[in-house]
Amino acid sequence: MLSNRHKGLIRGLIYPVQFDPDPVDGVDRVLELVVYRRALDAGPDEYSAAIAAALQSDEQLAPLIPQPHSEPVIRAYLTALQQRLA
């Protein structure tokens, strides 16, 4: 089960791409606007830990905020973010 903190960070990562046709195309923008600017009082390491926990969990991530993308699309987007953070 994801902690409330991890859920909040994942929401912060999904929000900027919720209306993008392909969220993976927004990875660089989200890294710049959210992760590197320490949005939600978290740095790259904390975002990376939240993404890892989310991807390892069996919780549904797509419904964390209202948006049209499927679970596989959101997981692919988070995987792309994680790869860029590594």
Secondary structure, 3 states (H helix, E strand, C coil): CCCHHHHHHHHHHHHHHCCCCCHHHHHHHHHHHHHCCCHHHCCHHHHHHHHHHHHHCCCCCHHHCCCCCCHHHHHHHHHHHHHHHC
